[in-house]
C-alpha cells in the first residue's frame, strides 16, 4: 500500500489548506510551513503529514495520517505521534486519521486512553472516513487537492458505483485548471480509485474518455501506476475494448455472429498493435472475405 500512501502524502503537501479545511472545518487558517515528518522512532515509523499553521492568531500543528486498513494499534500510534510532535516543536497539535477504504476505520474510537492507579491519560484525535463524506459537495466546491479522493467518497443516492466513477472522471476532466494539473489529478485519481474499483473498469472509463495516453505520458503518477502493475491492466483493458470494437463493426456491417469462427480468431489476438490496423480494416473493407484476407496477411 506504499503507493497509495505516497500519493496521499504528495497531495496533502501540495494542497495543505484543502485537507485542513476538511479535517478542521475552518477557513481562517494560514499555512506557515510543511514540516519534515521523519520523527525518530524505535520502529522507524514516521508521521504522514505535519503542517505548521496559524489559527485565530495562535500557532499550532495539524497532523494527518492516511490509512487503508484497520489497525488495532492506531490509537496508541496516534498518541505517540501527537506527544512527539508536541515535544519536538513545542506547539499544540490537532490530529486526524483519514481512512481511504470504505471498510476501514469503523472501530477506531478516536482516542487513546489509559487508566492506571486512579490516573487517566486521554489523547483524542479526529477519525475521518472518506466513505462518509459527500463526494458531490467536494466536486461542487471547485478545484481542490481532494478531487483524486472523490471516487472513494459517498456517492449521491440513485447512482451506482460505475456511474459515480465515470462522473468523478468527467468532473475532474472539466476542472478549470492548467492541463498539467488536470492530468496529474486524473493520474492520482486512477491510483486511489484502485482501492475500491476494478482496475479494468477504471481503465475502460479512462480509455473511453481518451485520457489514458496523456496520463501515462504526462502525469507525475505514471511511475506509481507502473509499480502497481496497472499498466499491464491498462493494456489488457485496451485490448479487450479494441476486440469488442472490431467485432461490433463487423456485426453491424456484415452481420458477423458470435458463433462465426472469425469471431473466435479475432478474440484470440493478444497483440494490441495488430488489433489497431484490423479495426481500421473492419471499417474500410467491402466484404467479410476481404477482412479475412487482411487478417490472414
Backbone bond lengths (Angstrom), bond angles and torsions (degrees), N, CA, C in turn:
res aa  C-N    CA-C-N  psi(-1)  N-CA   C-N-CA  omega(-1)  CA-C   N-CA-C  phi
1 X - - - 1.452 - - 1.533 111.96 -
2 X 1.320 117.32 10.62 1.462 120.32 -176.23 1.520 111.85 -61.75
3 X 1.359 117.58 -35.46 1.457 120.28 -178.06 1.528 110.94 -65.77
4 X 1.339 117.61 -40.82 1.463 120.31 178.53 1.525 109.92 -63.37
5 X 1.317 116.12 -40.74 1.456 121.60 179.21 1.524 110.43 -64.01
6 X 1.325 116.40 -44.49 1.462 120.97 -179.04 1.520 111.38 -64.11
7 X 1.328 116.90 -45.06 1.465 120.95 178.86 1.526 110.42 -60.83
8 X 1.325 117.49 -43.54 1.465 121.43 179.97 1.521 110.99 -63.22
9 X 1.330 117.03 -44.19 1.461 120.57 -179.31 1.526 111.38 -67.15
10 X 1.326 117.18 -37.78 1.468 120.01 176.77 1.525 110.87 -60.80
11 X 1.322 116.42 -41.85 1.463 120.34 -178.69 1.524 111.86 -67.06
12 X 1.324 117.49 -42.19 1.464 118.92 -178.09 1.529 111.26 -70.34
13 X 1.322 117.11 -30.39 1.459 119.71 176.80 1.522 111.95 -72.18
14 X 1.331 116.24 -29.84 1.463 120.75 -179.82 1.526 112.03 -84.91
15 X 1.330 116.80 -34.13 1.470 121.60 -176.75 1.532 110.37 -127.64
16 X 1.332 118.08 58.28 1.469 120.13 -172.87 1.526 114.08 -60.85
17 X 1.319 116.54 -37.10 1.467 118.25 -175.12 1.525 111.96 -66.78
18 X 1.329 117.41 -32.19 1.468 120.17 178.71 1.525 111.05 -63.42
19 X 1.328 116.51 -39.11 1.466 120.36 -179.55 1.526 110.84 -74.88
20 X 1.316 116.71 -37.73 1.465 119.77 178.50 1.524 110.24 -64.71
21 X 1.327 116.45 -39.40 1.465 120.67 177.41 1.531 110.47 -62.41
22 X 1.330 116.33 -36.72 1.466 120.75 178.71 1.524 111.61 -67.43
23 X 1.325 116.92 -46.15 1.466 120.30 -172.31 1.528 113.29 -83.18
24 X 1.333 117.51 -34.16 1.463 120.22 -178.07 1.524 112.89 -99.36
25 X 1.336 116.38 -14.62 1.467 122.24 -178.32 1.525 110.87 55.11
26 X 1.337 115.26 43.42 1.458 121.59 177.54 1.525 109.27 -136.66
27 X 1.346 115.13 146.97 1.463 120.42 179.12 1.525 113.02 -105.39
28 X 1.331 116.78 -24.21 1.471 120.00 -174.32 1.527 111.07 -83.79
29 X 1.329 115.36 59.44 1.464 121.48 -177.68 1.517 109.13 -125.04
30 X 1.305 116.10 132.19 1.462 121.25 176.15 1.530 108.75 -106.80
31 X 1.326 116.31 122.04 1.466 120.56 177.16 1.519 108.47 -79.92
32 X 1.322 116.60 123.24 1.462 121.78 -178.34 1.519 112.78 -98.48
33 X 1.345 116.71 -37.09 1.465 118.75 -174.66 1.533 110.04 -167.04
34 X 1.335 115.23 148.11 1.465 121.77 170.34 1.522 106.12 -99.95
35 X 1.319 117.14 115.09 1.463 120.77 -171.27 1.522 112.20 -88.10
36 X 1.321 114.86 154.04 1.461 121.76 172.69 1.525 108.02 -67.65
37 X 1.321 116.35 123.43 1.470 119.77 -174.56 1.517 113.66 -97.67
38 X 1.307 118.40 8.78 1.466 119.90 -177.28 1.522 110.19 -79.35
39 X 1.336 114.65 69.46 1.455 121.24 178.03 1.522 109.16 -75.51
40 X 1.304 117.54 133.25 1.465 121.33 -178.38 1.525 110.53 -67.60
41 X 1.316 115.00 132.33 1.458 121.72 177.05 1.517 108.70 -142.24
42 X 1.322 115.28 162.34 1.456 119.54 179.82 1.518 110.68 -61.37
43 X 1.368 116.52 -40.69 1.463 119.40 -177.57 1.530 112.09 -99.78
44 X 1.330 116.72 16.06 1.463 123.10 177.94 1.528 111.45 53.94
45 X 1.307 117.34 42.79 1.468 121.70 175.40 1.520 108.35 -98.70
46 X 1.325 116.05 126.93 1.456 121.19 -175.93 1.524 110.83 -110.01
47 X 1.333 115.48 152.05 1.456 120.25 174.40 1.525 109.21 -67.78
48 X 1.342 116.56 148.11 1.461 119.93 -178.63 1.521 112.11 -73.38
49 X 1.329 117.20 -43.06 1.464 119.86 -176.53 1.519 110.32 -152.24
50 X 1.323 115.52 134.47 1.459 122.13 177.32 1.527 107.29 -137.62
51 X 1.334 115.91 117.03 1.462 121.56 -173.70 1.525 109.29 -120.92
52 X 1.327 116.03 128.66 1.469 120.67 176.12 1.522 108.26 -88.19
53 X 1.324 116.03 126.92 1.464 120.72 -174.99 1.525 110.38 -133.86
54 X 1.321 114.44 172.14 1.459 121.13 170.79 1.525 107.31 -123.77
55 X 1.325 116.20 121.12 1.459 122.51 -179.00 1.523 108.49 -121.72
56 X 1.334 116.34 119.29 1.469 121.55 179.30 1.524 111.33 50.87
57 X 1.323 115.60 41.82 1.455 121.09 176.74 1.509 114.97 82.14
58 X 1.331 118.21 -1.14 1.464 121.62 -179.77 1.519 110.65 -111.75
59 X 1.323 116.16 132.89 1.456 120.72 177.82 1.528 109.45 -79.27
60 X 1.337 115.81 140.73 1.465 120.57 -177.77 1.524 109.24 -155.96
61 X 1.329 116.01 175.48 1.463 122.60 175.83 1.526 109.16 -114.88
62 X 1.324 115.81 140.75 1.463 121.50 173.53 1.524 107.41 -116.55
63 X 1.315 115.76 120.28 1.466 122.34 -174.70 1.526 109.72 -112.14
64 X 1.345 116.77 135.09 1.463 122.22 176.95 1.522 110.11 -128.37
65 X 1.328 115.66 141.56 1.459 122.75 168.85 1.525 108.43 -123.39
66 X 1.333 116.46 142.95 1.462 121.95 176.32 1.525 108.87 -109.99
67 X 1.337 116.23 131.82 1.458 121.37 -179.06 1.527 109.98 -130.54
68 X 1.330 116.08 139.29 1.463 120.45 174.76 1.527 111.77 -104.42
69 X 1.335 117.17 -17.94 1.466 121.05 -176.66 1.525 110.49 -133.84
70 X 1.317 115.77 167.92 1.461 120.77 173.96 1.524 109.64 -74.20
71 X 1.323 115.33 148.08 1.460 121.13 178.80 1.526 107.16 -148.42
72 X 1.322 116.07 113.31 1.463 120.22 -177.23 1.525 112.45 -62.17
73 X 1.330 116.94 -22.38 1.465 120.33 -178.73 1.530 112.49 -87.28
74 X 1.335 118.00 3.14 1.464 120.48 -174.60 1.529 113.29 -57.74
75 X 1.338 120.39 -45.08 1.468 118.80 178.95 1.527 113.28 -56.74
76 X 1.332 117.12 -43.76 1.462 119.83 179.19 1.528 111.03 -67.53
77 X 1.326 117.37 -39.76 1.467 120.82 177.43 1.520 110.72 -60.46
78 X 1.341 116.10 -46.75 1.465 119.81 -179.06 1.523 110.84 -63.03
79 X 1.328 116.64 -40.18 1.467 119.79 177.14 1.523 110.48 -60.33
80 X 1.342 116.08 -41.38 1.460 120.06 178.75 1.515 112.52 -63.03
81 X 1.330 116.62 -44.86 1.468 120.31 178.17 1.527 110.88 -59.16
82 X 1.328 115.90 -45.43 1.467 120.66 -176.04 1.523 110.94 -64.24
83 X 1.328 116.64 -48.48 1.466 120.38 -177.94 1.527 110.93 -63.13
84 X 1.338 117.29 -43.43 1.468 119.62 -179.47 1.523 111.72 -65.73
85 X 1.332 116.97 -37.95 1.464 119.73 178.51 1.526 110.67 -65.22
86 X 1.317 116.96 -42.00 1.463 120.81 177.60 1.522 110.86 -63.03
87 X 1.327 115.77 -42.60 1.466 120.54 -178.80 1.525 111.26 -66.39
88 X 1.338 116.43 -42.66 1.460 120.62 -175.14 1.523 112.55 -73.72
89 X 1.339 117.15 -37.48 1.462 120.01 -171.89 1.525 114.03 -111.08
90 X 1.330 117.21 -12.28 1.458 119.91 177.30 1.515 113.92 65.83
91 X 1.343 116.56 33.31 1.463 121.06 -178.07 1.529 109.97 -131.49
92 X 1.336 117.71 153.70 1.468 119.58 174.42 1.527 110.27 -66.59
93 X 1.327 116.06 153.91 1.466 121.46 -174.31 1.526 110.29 -127.33
94 X 1.324 115.74 133.00 1.463 121.92 167.38 1.518 107.10 -108.97
95 X 1.322 117.14 122.69 1.462 121.41 -169.65 1.530 111.26 -121.27
96 X 1.339 115.84 141.57 1.468 121.64 179.48 1.519 109.96 -140.79
97 X 1.323 116.12 146.93 1.461 121.44 169.84 1.525 107.13 -115.87
98 X 1.328 116.37 130.59 1.460 122.45 -178.10 1.523 108.48 -109.24
99 X 1.328 116.66 115.94 1.463 121.62 178.94 1.525 109.35 -91.62
100 X 1.330 115.67 122.97 1.457 121.03 -174.95 1.521 112.59 -84.07
101 X 1.329 116.95 -41.47 1.472 120.09 -177.25 1.530 110.97 -79.99
102 X 1.321 114.74 146.32 1.461 121.44 -179.40 1.526 112.36 -59.82
103 X 1.323 116.65 -34.59 1.465 120.80 -174.61 1.525 113.30 -85.48
104 X 1.322 117.80 -8.21 1.468 120.74 -171.65 1.527 112.16 -96.87
105 X 1.339 114.73 150.26 1.455 121.65 170.32 1.512 116.04 89.76
106 X 1.322 117.89 0.08 1.470 119.32 -177.18 1.531 112.27 -65.02
107 X 1.323 116.26 -29.12 1.470 119.38 -175.90 1.533 112.82 -102.60
108 X 1.319 117.25 6.65 1.465 119.42 178.18 1.533 108.60 -76.00
109 X 1.338 118.81 118.45 1.467 120.90 -175.03 1.528 113.90 -75.01
110 X 1.333 117.05 -17.91 1.458 119.49 -178.22 1.521 113.79 82.69
111 X 1.321 116.99 17.30 1.463 119.49 177.27 1.524 109.63 -161.30
112 X 1.333 114.33 156.73 1.465 121.65 169.35 1.522 106.55 -113.03
113 X 1.327 117.00 131.80 1.455 120.10 179.25 1.525 109.86 -134.24
114 X 1.322 114.15 138.68 1.467 120.52 173.22 1.524 107.93 -131.27
115 X 1.321 116.45 123.28 1.463 122.31 173.67 1.520 107.95 -112.91
116 X 1.340 116.08 118.75 1.462 119.56 -176.58 1.523 109.49 -150.66
117 X 1.311 115.32 125.25 1.466 122.19 177.81 1.525 111.56 53.69
118 X 1.343 114.92 41.69 1.460 119.54 176.12 1.511 114.55 77.99
119 X 1.317 117.52 6.52 1.474 120.28 179.78 1.527 109.82 -119.20
120 X 1.289 114.98 143.35 1.475 120.40 -175.63 1.523 110.82 -119.25
121 X 1.333 114.37 135.46 1.464 122.16 168.97 1.524 106.48 -112.66
122 X 1.324 117.34 122.34 1.462 122.14 -179.42 1.524 109.48 -130.72
123 X 1.328 115.62 122.70 1.467 121.21 177.15 1.526 107.70 -128.59
124 X 1.324 116.54 121.75 1.460 121.84 -174.93 1.527 111.46 -107.89
125 X 1.315 114.61 152.61 1.465 121.65 175.41 1.522 108.11 -149.01
126 X 1.310 116.48 165.98 1.465 121.62 -177.92 1.522 110.49 -92.94
127 X 1.321 116.64 134.20 1.465 122.63 175.18 1.528 108.51 -103.22
128 X 1.323 116.25 121.62 1.464 121.53 179.07 1.522 108.55 -120.69
129 X 1.320 115.57 120.93 1.464 121.27 175.44 1.521 107.47 -107.44
130 X 1.328 116.64 117.69 1.459 120.15 -175.96 1.522 111.98 -56.77
131 X 1.334 117.30 -32.30 1.465 120.62 -178.15 1.524 112.66 -66.75
132 X 1.334 117.70 -10.05 1.461 121.18 178.86 1.525 112.25 -101.53
133 X 1.334 116.82 -2.45 1.465 121.62 179.67 1.525 109.05 -94.52
134 X 1.310 117.30 134.70 1.465 121.65 179.47 1.527 109.55 -69.76
135 X 1.330 115.86 108.79 1.456 119.86 -177.36 1.516 113.54 -63.19
136 X 1.339 117.16 -35.44 1.463 119.87 -178.68 1.526 111.26 -64.31
137 X 1.337 117.35 -30.75 1.468 120.29 177.08 1.525 110.90 -62.84
138 X 1.338 116.58 -38.76 1.466 120.22 178.09 1.526 109.78 -66.75
139 X 1.329 116.88 -42.86 1.465 120.59 178.68 1.528 110.36 -61.87
140 X 1.320 116.68 -44.77 1.467 120.76 -178.30 1.522 112.03 -66.93
141 X 1.334 116.95 -21.86 1.460 120.58 -179.35 1.512 114.35 -76.12
142 X 1.323 117.98 -7.05 1.461 121.21 177.63 1.515 112.71 88.76
143 X 1.350 116.77 -172.84 1.473 121.57 -175.11 1.525 112.31 -50.38
144 X 1.316 115.55 132.64 1.461 121.03 -176.10 1.515 109.33 -161.85
145 X 1.324 115.77 149.41 1.453 120.70 175.69 1.514 112.95 -67.62
146 X 1.329 117.03 -5.54 1.465 121.69 178.62 1.526 112.35 -86.16
147 X 1.336 118.12 -11.36 1.465 120.87 -175.33 1.534 113.55 -54.32
148 X 1.341 119.92 -42.71 1.470 118.50 -179.44 1.531 113.90 -62.89
149 X 1.342 117.47 -17.52 1.468 121.18 179.87 1.530 112.97 -90.55
150 X 1.330 117.58 -10.83 1.467 120.91 -171.10 1.536 113.50 -57.68
151 X 1.351 120.72 -38.31 1.468 118.60 178.16 1.527 113.76 -59.24
152 X 1.334 117.28 -22.21 1.464 121.33 -179.97 1.524 112.02 -86.05
153 X 1.328 116.64 -7.17 1.461 120.90 -176.28 1.527 111.28 -88.66
154 X 1.312 114.91 174.97 1.468 121.72 -179.35 1.522 109.88 -66.31
155 X 1.320 115.96 128.52 1.459 119.61 179.90 1.532 110.29 -92.45
156 X 1.323 117.06 156.76 1.467 119.97 179.15 1.529 110.90 -61.99
157 X 1.317 116.38 152.00 1.465 120.21 177.97 1.526 109.50 -64.95
158 X 1.329 115.17 143.92 1.453 119.75 178.48 1.513 114.99 88.29
159 X 1.321 117.81 2.12 1.461 121.23 178.47 1.527 108.66 -121.03
160 X 1.331 117.14 129.23 1.462 119.38 -178.31 1.528 110.30 -81.96
161 X 1.322 115.98 172.58 1.467 120.55 -172.22 1.523 111.96 -63.99
162 X 1.344 117.69 -39.45 1.468 119.54 -179.52 1.526 111.08 -66.29
163 X 1.326 116.64 -43.99 1.466 120.02 178.81 1.525 110.85 -64.45
164 X 1.335 116.56 -35.16 1.463 120.33 179.03 1.527 110.71 -66.51
165 X 1.320 116.99 -44.15 1.461 120.06 178.47 1.526 110.13 -61.27
166 X 1.321 116.72 -43.32 1.466 120.89 178.79 1.531 110.05 -61.40
167 X 1.322 116.74 -42.51 1.464 121.81 178.71 1.533 110.87 -62.09
168 X 1.327 116.61 -41.09 1.470 120.68 179.44 1.527 111.20 -63.90
169 X 1.333 116.44 -41.88 1.466 120.81 177.61 1.520 110.04 -63.06
170 X 1.329 117.13 -46.47 1.469 121.03 -179.64 1.526 111.10 -62.14
171 X 1.336 116.76 -42.50 1.466 120.76 -179.25 1.523 111.18 -64.89
172 X 1.326 116.40 -39.88 1.469 120.47 178.11 1.521 110.57 -66.72
173 X 1.320 116.09 -42.32 1.465 120.68 -179.68 1.528 112.09 -66.67
174 X 1.331 117.34 -22.36 1.464 121.59 -178.87 1.529 112.93 -92.47
175 X 1.329 117.88 0.56 1.462 120.42 -178.16 1.533 111.26 -60.92
176 X 1.336 117.43 137.47 1.470 120.87 178.39 1.527 111.67 -82.29
177 X 1.330 116.06 65.15 1.467 122.13 -179.34 1.521 108.68 -130.98
178 X 1.336 116.19 170.49 1.460 120.19 176.73 1.522 110.09 -56.45
179 X 1.327 115.98 147.28 1.458 120.82 -177.55 1.524 111.61 -59.39
180 X 1.332 117.52 -35.69 1.467 120.48 -179.14 1.530 111.12 -64.89
181 X 1.336 116.87 -38.89 1.463 121.11 178.19 1.524 110.05 -67.65
182 X 1.327 115.62 -42.66 1.464 120.98 -179.45 1.536 110.96 -60.97
183 X 1.334 116.21 -46.63 1.466 120.29 -179.49 1.527 110.51 -64.59
184 X 1.332 116.37 -38.11 1.467 119.03 178.73 1.526 110.86 -66.81
185 X 1.327 117.61 -40.70 1.465 121.00 175.28 1.527 110.36 -58.17
186 X 1.334 116.41 -44.79 1.466 120.51 -178.39 1.527 111.51 -64.92
187 X 1.341 116.83 -38.58 1.459 120.13 177.31 1.517 111.88 -63.68
188 X 1.320 116.42 -42.30 1.464 120.50 179.24 1.532 110.70 -71.00
189 X 1.330 116.17 -37.26 1.465 120.10 175.13 1.519 110.38 -60.18
190 X 1.318 116.06 -40.01 1.464 121.18 179.84 1.531 110.92 -60.73
191 X 1.318 116.33 -44.45 1.466 120.55 -179.26 1.529 111.02 -67.31
192 X 1.330 116.70 -50.98 1.462 120.30 -176.07 1.528 111.93 -65.68
193 X 1.326 117.54 -33.71 1.466 120.41 178.56 1.519 111.55 -61.22
194 X 1.332 116.51 -25.71 1.459 121.05 179.79 1.515 113.74 -62.53
195 X 1.340 117.15 -13.61 1.463 120.30 176.37 1.529 112.10 -71.54
196 X 1.333 117.14 -23.42 1.465 120.66 -175.53 1.528 114.21 -128.17
197 X 1.338 117.38 -18.54 1.462 120.20 -173.07 1.522 111.28 -117.54
198 X 1.325 115.26 152.26 1.460 122.11 175.75 1.529 109.05 -64.82
199 X 1.342 118.32 126.89 1.472 120.31 179.16 1.524 113.35 -54.37
200 X 1.331 117.17 -32.77 1.470 119.83 179.72 1.525 110.20 -64.13
201 X 1.335 117.06 -39.77 1.463 120.77 177.53 1.526 110.69 -65.55
202 X 1.330 116.78 -44.61 1.465 120.68 178.88 1.521 110.17 -58.78
203 X 1.327 115.51 -47.62 1.467 120.35 -178.89 1.523 111.26 -61.79
204 X 1.333 116.01 -42.29 1.471 119.77 -176.97 1.523 111.07 -63.06
205 X 1.322 116.66 -42.91 1.467 120.14 -179.75 1.523 110.86 -64.42
206 X 1.327 116.72 -44.13 1.465 120.00 -179.36 1.522 111.34 -67.97
207 X 1.330 117.02 -34.84 1.465 120.46 176.00 1.523 110.69 -67.05
208 X 1.326 116.53 -42.73 1.467 120.49 179.18 1.523 111.45 -60.44
209 X 1.323 115.84 -35.48 1.460 120.44 -179.28 1.528 112.62 -85.02
210 X 1.341 116.90 -1.45 1.462 120.63 179.16 1.518 113.97 68.55
211 X 1.336 117.07 31.09 1.466 121.45 -174.00 1.520 113.89 -105.85
212 X 1.332 117.51 -13.61 1.454 120.15 -170.32 1.525 112.89 -63.99
213 X 1.319 117.16 -44.59 1.467 119.84 -177.65 1.518 111.23 -59.90
214 X 1.330 116.99 -44.84 1.466 120.96 -179.18 1.523 111.08 -64.44
215 X 1.336 116.94 -38.86 1.466 120.21 179.33 1.523 110.76 -62.63
216 X 1.324 116.88 -47.19 1.459 120.55 -177.62 1.524 112.19 -72.01
217 X 1.326 116.64 -23.39 1.461 120.13 -178.30 1.530 112.50 -91.19
218 X 1.346 116.97 -36.16 1.457 120.16 -168.24 1.525 114.78 -118.04
219 X 1.326 118.57 -21.47 1.457 119.77 -175.03 1.525 111.38 -71.58
220 X 1.326 115.13 141.21 1.462 120.44 175.41 1.526 111.09 -67.23
221 X 1.324 116.84 -14.63 1.465 121.52 -178.24 1.515 113.44 -89.98
222 X 1.332 118.18 -0.22 1.468 120.83 -175.57 1.528 111.64 -56.40
223 X 1.346 116.99 -38.18 1.470 119.47 -178.67 1.527 110.94 -65.64
224 X 1.345 117.79 -36.78 1.457 120.61 178.94 1.524 110.76 -70.75
225 X 1.338 116.43 -35.71 1.460 120.50 177.58 1.524 109.30 -60.62
226 X 1.329 116.31 -42.23 1.464 120.63 178.50 1.526 110.87 -65.96
227 X 1.335 116.80 -41.24 1.459 120.32 -179.03 1.523 111.46 -64.10
228 X 1.318 117.05 -34.16 1.459 121.06 -179.81 1.518 112.64 -78.72
229 X 1.335 116.18 -6.64 1.455 119.62 -178.83 1.509 113.07 78.55
230 X 1.331 116.71 11.55 1.457 120.16 -178.99 1.520 110.27 -68.99
231 X 1.337 115.88 -28.32 1.459 119.12 -177.07 1.528 110.53 -59.22
232 X 1.330 116.69 -41.42 1.459 119.84 177.76 1.528 110.43 -63.69
233 X 1.333 115.19 -39.18 1.456 119.02 176.67 1.511 112.27 -65.11
234 X 1.347 115.59 -35.03 1.461 120.20 177.12 1.517 109.84 -59.74
235 X 1.339 116.39 -48.75 1.460 120.36 -177.68 1.527 110.79 -63.95
236 X 1.343 116.22 -40.55 1.457 118.92 178.73 1.526 111.33 -64.82
237 X 1.334 115.34 -40.12 1.457 119.05 178.04 1.514 112.03 -64.93
238 X 1.339 116.27 -40.40 1.462 120.23 178.62 1.529 110.16 -66.49
239 X 1.348 116.46 -38.53 1.469 120.37 178.57 1.524 110.25 -61.19
240 X 1.333 116.79 -47.16 1.463 119.96 -179.60 1.523 111.24 -62.66
241 X 1.335 115.78 -41.00 1.464 119.39 179.70 1.521 110.97 -63.66
242 X 1.341 116.53 -39.19 1.461 120.60 -179.03 1.532 110.71 -67.86
243 X 1.333 117.00 -41.58 1.470 120.60 177.58 1.530 110.17 -60.89
244 X 1.337 116.03 -45.31 1.465 119.74 178.82 1.523 111.05 -61.09
245 X 1.336 116.62 -39.38 1.465 120.58 -179.45 1.530 111.03 -65.00
246 X 1.341 116.84 -42.41 1.474 120.83 179.08 1.523 110.49 -62.97
247 X 1.325 115.78 -47.51 1.467 119.99 -178.79 1.529 111.48 -63.77
248 X 1.329 116.51 -37.17 1.468 119.91 178.32 1.527 111.11 -63.59
249 X 1.352 116.11 -44.60 1.468 120.17 179.89 1.525 110.56 -61.60
250 X 1.336 115.76 -45.74 1.468 119.60 -178.33 1.530 111.63 -67.09
251 X 1.320 116.47 -33.24 1.467 119.32 177.64 1.528 110.60 -68.09
252 X 1.330 116.13 -43.44 1.467 120.39 -178.66 1.529 111.25 -68.16
253 X 1.339 116.17 -42.71 1.469 119.50 -174.42 1.529 113.27 -82.14
254 X 1.338 116.20 -38.38 1.472 118.91 -171.33 1.533 113.35 -126.74
255 X 1.336 116.11 10.98 1.467 120.97 177.93 1.532 111.86 58.11
256 X 1.340 116.30 39.98 1.469 121.01 178.10 1.525 109.17 -69.32
257 X 1.320 116.52 127.41 1.466 120.43 -179.45 1.524 110.76 -92.33
258 X 1.332 115.56 161.26 1.466 120.91 178.17 1.521 111.12 -65.11
259 X 1.339 116.43 -27.76 1.467 120.89 -178.09 1.527 113.00 -82.53
260 X 1.296 117.14 -9.95 1.476 120.50 -179.21 1.534 109.54 -65.36
261 X 1.329 119.09 137.64 1.478 121.42 179.83 1.523 113.14 -55.92
262 X 1.316 117.33 -29.74 1.461 120.94 -179.69 1.530 111.43 -64.71
263 X 1.320 116.71 -34.22 1.471 120.81 178.34 1.524 110.81 -61.91
264 X 1.329 116.48 -42.73 1.467 120.89 179.38 1.524 110.93 -66.62
265 X 1.328 117.32 -38.33 1.473 120.75 178.87 1.529 110.92 -63.03
266 X 1.312 116.24 -43.40 1.471 120.21 -179.92 1.529 110.30 -65.86
267 X 1.331 116.79 -43.44 1.466 121.28 -178.02 1.522 112.51 -64.94
268 X 1.335 117.55 -21.01 1.468 121.46 -177.48 1.526 112.96 -88.26
269 X 1.323 118.02 -4.29 1.471 120.80 -177.63 1.528 109.71 -75.16
270 X 1.325 116.89 124.73 1.465 122.17 -178.49 1.524 113.05 -93.34
271 X 1.327 116.58 -25.87 1.462 121.43 -172.47 1.527 110.69 -82.53
272 X 1.332 115.94 111.13 1.461 120.79 -179.81 1.524 111.58 -61.45
273 X 1.340 116.60 -37.08 1.465 120.16 -178.88 1.527 111.60 -66.36
274 X 1.308 117.32 -25.89 1.464 120.11 176.19 1.531 110.76 -78.38
275 X 1.313 116.60 -31.96 1.461 120.62 -177.39 1.528 112.58 -69.91
276 X 1.314 117.15 -33.59 1.468 120.00 -176.09 1.529 112.57 -60.98
277 X 1.351 119.50 -49.63 1.471 118.43 176.89 1.530 112.86 -66.71
278 X 1.334 117.25 -28.00 1.462 119.58 176.88 1.533 110.95 -66.67
279 X 1.309 115.96 -34.10 1.466 119.35 176.57 1.528 110.41 -64.21
280 X 1.330 115.99 -43.92 1.470 119.65 177.24 1.528 110.52 -62.10
281 X 1.341 115.81 -41.75 1.467 119.89 -179.49 1.529 110.97 -63.28
282 X 1.329 116.58 -39.86 1.466 120.10 179.88 1.526 111.32 -59.59
283 X 1.315 115.84 -33.01 1.466 121.15 179.72 1.531 111.46 -76.87
284 X 1.344 116.57 -33.46 1.467 120.84 -168.84 1.526 114.82 -97.03
285 X 1.343 118.78 -31.05 1.473 120.21 -172.54 1.529 111.24 -66.46
286 X 1.329 114.88 159.36 1.468 120.45 -176.27 1.524 113.39 -93.16
287 X 1.339 117.04 -12.81 1.466 119.53 -178.25 1.519 110.46 -155.98
288 X 1.328 115.21 165.12 1.461 120.67 177.29 1.519 110.41 -65.76
289 X 1.334 116.60 -34.65 1.464 120.77 178.25 1.523 110.44 -64.12
290 X 1.323 116.16 -39.62 1.466 120.12 179.13 1.527 110.65 -65.31
291 X 1.334 116.54 -38.46 1.465 119.49 176.85 1.520 110.43 -64.35
292 X 1.319 116.97 -40.38 1.462 121.01 -179.27 1.524 110.77 -63.84
293 X 1.324 117.42 -33.90 1.466 121.08 176.52 1.527 110.48 -65.36
294 X 1.340 116.07 -40.15 1.470 119.79 176.55 1.523 109.66 -63.32
295 X 1.318 116.79 -42.69 1.465 121.56 179.87 1.526 111.08 -62.89
296 X 1.317 117.23 -40.70 1.468 121.21 -179.74 1.521 111.71 -71.95
297 X 1.312 115.44 -27.49 1.472 119.33 -178.31 1.499 111.56 -72.93
